[in-house]
Amino acid sequence: MNKGTRVLALMLAGAMLAACGNGFSGVYRDEMGVSQYEFTGDGRVYMSVMGIESAGEYEVDGERIVLRGPNGTMVLSRDGEELVGPMGLRLIRQ
């Protein structure tokens, strides 16, 4: 492989990696407005629970959203336009 071909291959690989997002994003809030989760397309999540804000990362695993933040790991499940979490938590897409 010549130098030009290697450079082109590296550029294409970089473009493909940059284009690879998890395709999941949006703002989800519980009915009473006590908690809100904002998911960005690059794997970050911004959480606000009872006025306390934190940030973390998430990954999509099928119908599950795995959140990792300063308080540990939490798993949410997709249910249509809602996310369902522990202890009856239901987050509605805004």
N, C-alpha and C positions, 0 to 999 in steps of 0.2 A: 504494500500500500504506500503510495507516494505521500509526500507531505501535505499537498493540497487536499487529497482524499481524507487523510487523518483529521485535518482541521475541520473539514465539512462534517465528518462523522461526529466529532466532538461538539460542534455547534448544534447539530440535530439532536444529539443526546441531551444537551442542556436545555434546548427548547422543549423537548418532550417532558423532561422532569419539571420544568417550570409550569407546564400546562397541566400536569397531574395534580388536581386538587381532589378533595374528597366529595366535592359537589354538594355539601351540606352547609347551609348557613341560614341565618334568620334570628329573630327575637321571639322568645317564648316566655310567657308570664302565667303565673297561677291566677285563678279566678279572682282572688281577693287582692292581688297586686303586692303580695308580701315578698315574692321572689321573682326574679327575672334573670334569664340566661340569654346572652347574645353570642351566637356562634358565627365566627367569620369563616370564610372559605379556605383559609390557610391553616386550620387546625387549632385556632385559639378560641377560648371561651371567656367571656367576661360575665361574672356572676354577681348578683346583688340579692342578698337574703336578709330581710329585716333591716335594711339600711346599711349592712356591712358589705363592702365591695371587695372582690378578689378576682384574680385572673388565673387561668390555667390552660391546659391543653385538652384536646379531645381527639378521638379517632372513631370512625364509623366501622362497625363490625356487623355487617348484614343489617338487621333491624334494630341493632343496639348501638347506643352512643356511649362510649366509655370516656368519662371525664376524670382528669387528674389535676388536682389543685392543691393548695396549701393544707387543706384539711383531709386529704386522702383521695381515694378513688370512689366514684359513684357510677352506676350503670343505669341508663335510661333506655326505655324501649319505645319504639315508634308505634303509634296507634292512630293511623290516618294523619291528621294535621296536629296531633297532640303527642307529647312525650310523657311517658308514665315512669315514675321513679319510686323510691322506697317510701314506705309509710303512707301510701295513697297519694303521693304528689302527682298532680296532673298539670302539665304546662301546655298552654294553648298558643299556637302560632299567631303572632300579631300582624 
